[in-house]
Amino acid sequence: MHLSRAIAPIVPIVLLLGVAGASAQDKGKTGITMGYPTSVGFVMHVNERVAIRPELNFSTGTTETEGLFASTSDGFTIAVGFSALIYIGEGDKLRPYVSPSYTFAHTSASSESAIAGETESSNSSHTGAGAFGAQYSLHDRFTVFGEVGVGTSFSSQKIGISGGRSETRVVSTRTRVGVVFYF
């Protein structure tokens, strides 16, 4: 896939810049996040009330089918996102927050079969969301969090064989859970 070759060198650079920026922060102010739906990122506390959370998500796969209708398909998806955490209160270990976010995702796929020949398609989407969440500190360097909210996305798909395009707009609820390991 052409996109995967273009993006592959960028991923380590983004991760290294995140770690380099983390070394300038006070202890416990920067951490690595892991969440579900699948994502990995950093959380960097700007001050006591605001934190930023850039994230990265990618996947790649190949499917091969044998027999009369043999085919091969390859696909690659990469998504980058950014959230701001604005803390609205503070308890003993519980910190509620609101979180506006933006995510861009791009998917490329190609397939080859004896019947249809070679086809390529791509899809790009932009998602804006808002959520209410809370994080609970289990230790100075380990917290868990959960979020619930609503989001809207716009996607545009280009289909290879016909050269056609389709556009989709969706409004949906969103939930998320995860953990943060602080440095």
C-alpha positions in Angstrom: 0.0 0.0 0.0 1.3 3.4 -1.0 -0.2 5.2 2.1 1.4 2.8 4.6 4.9 3.4 3.0 4.3 7.2 3.3 3.0 7.1 6.9 5.4 4.5 8.3 8.4 6.9 8.8 6.1 9.5 10.5 4.9 7.3 13.3 8.2 6.9 15.1 8.9 10.6 14.8 5.5 11.5 16.4 6.2 9.1 19.2 9.7 10.4 19.8 8.5 14.0 19.9 5.9 13.1 22.4 8.5 11.5 24.7 10.9 14.3 24.2 8.3 16.8 25.3 7.5 14.6 28.2 11.0 14.9 29.7 10.5 18.6 30.2 7.3 18.1 32.4 7.2 17.6 36.1 6.8 14.1 37.5 3.3 12.8 37.1 2.3 15.5 34.6 2.8 13.4 31.4 1.7 9.9 30.7 0.9 7.3 28.1 -2.8 6.5 27.5 -4.3 3.3 26.3 -8.0 3.2 25.6 -10.9 1.3 24.2 -11.9 1.7 21.4 -8.4 1.0 20.5 -6.0 3.9 20.7 -2.6 4.9 22.2 -1.5 8.3 23.0 0.0 10.8 25.5 -1.7 13.0 28.0 0.2 16.2 28.9 -1.1 18.4 31.7 -0.8 22.1 30.8 -1.8 23.2 34.2 -4.1 21.9 37.1 -7.3 22.5 35.0 -6.3 21.6 31.4 -4.6 18.6 29.7 -4.2 17.7 26.1 -4.3 14.2 24.7 -3.0 13.5 21.2 -3.7 9.9 20.0 -2.8 7.5 17.2 -4.6 4.4 15.9 -3.6 2.3 12.9 -4.3 -1.1 11.5 -3.4 -3.1 8.4 -4.5 -6.5 7.1 -4.5 -8.9 4.1 -7.2 -11.4 3.1 -6.6 -14.2 0.6 -9.3 -16.4 -0.8 -8.6 -19.6 -2.8 -10.8 -21.5 -5.1 -13.0 -20.7 -8.1 -13.4 -17.0 -7.1 -9.8 -16.5 -5.8 -9.0 -13.0 -4.6 -6.5 -11.0 -2.6 -7.3 -7.8 -0.6 -5.0 -5.4 1.3 -6.1 -2.6 3.6 -4.6 0.1 5.8 -6.1 2.5 8.2 -4.5 5.4 10.2 -6.3 7.8 12.5 -4.9 10.7 14.5 -6.8 12.6 17.1 -6.6 15.3 19.6 -8.6 15.9 22.8 -8.5 18.6 25.4 -9.4 17.7 29.0 -10.9 20.5 30.9 -11.3 19.6 34.6 -14.5 20.9 36.2 -13.9 19.8 39.8 -11.6 17.9 42.0 -12.4 15.4 44.7 -10.0 13.3 46.7 -8.9 11.0 43.8 -11.8 11.6 41.4 -11.4 14.3 38.7 -14.5 15.0 36.4 -13.8 16.8 33.1 -15.4 17.8 29.8 -13.5 16.9 26.6 -13.9 18.4 23.1 -12.0 16.3 20.5 -11.2 16.0 16.8 -10.1 12.9 14.8 -9.0 12.4 11.2 -8.9 8.9 9.8 -7.9 7.6 6.3 -8.4 4.1 5.0 -6.9 2.7 1.7 -7.8 -0.7 0.3 -6.9 -2.6 -2.8 -8.1 -6.0 -4.1 -7.4 -8.2 -7.0 -9.6 -11.0 -8.4 -10.0 -12.9 -11.6 -13.5 -11.6 -12.1 -13.2 -7.9 -11.2 -9.5 -7.3 -11.8 -7.7 -4.8 -9.6 -9.7 -2.2 -7.7 -8.7 0.4 -5.2 -10.8 2.5 -2.8 -10.1 5.1 -0.1 -12.1 6.7 2.7 -11.3 9.8 4.7 -13.3 10.9 7.7 -13.4 13.9 10.1 -15.0 13.5 13.5 -15.7 16.1 16.1 -17.0 15.1 19.5 -17.7 16.3 23.0 -17.7 14.1 26.1 -18.1 14.2 29.9 -15.6 12.0 31.7 -13.9 11.3 35.0 -10.6 9.9 35.9 -9.8 8.1 39.2 -6.3 7.9 40.6 -5.5 4.4 41.8 -1.8 5.4 42.4 0.3 8.6 41.8 1.4 7.1 38.5 -1.7 5.1 37.4 -5.3 6.4 36.7 -8.4 4.9 35.0 -10.9 7.0 33.1 -14.3 6.7 31.4 -16.1 9.0 29.0 -19.6 9.3 27.5 -20.6 11.8 24.9 -21.9 12.6 21.4 -20.0 13.1 18.1 -20.6 13.9 14.5 -18.5 12.6 11.6 -18.2 13.3 7.9 -16.6 10.8 5.6 -15.9 10.8 1.9 -15.2 7.5 0.0 -13.7 7.1 -3.5 -14.5 3.7 -5.1 -11.9 2.4 -7.6 -13.8 0.5 -10.3 -16.5 3.0 -11.0 -14.6 6.1 -9.9 -17.6 7.0 -7.9 -17.7 9.0 -4.6 -20.0 8.7 -1.7 -20.3 11.0 1.3 -21.8 10.2 4.7 -22.7 12.3 7.8 -23.4 10.6 11.1 -24.3 11.7 14.6 -23.7 9.1 17.3 -23.1 8.5 21.0 -19.6 7.7 22.1 -18.2 5.9 25.1 -14.6 5.2 26.0 -12.6 3.7 28.9 -8.9 3.6 29.4 -5.8 3.9 31.6 -3.0 6.4 32.0 0.5 5.5 33.1 2.3 8.6 34.3 6.1 9.1 34.0 
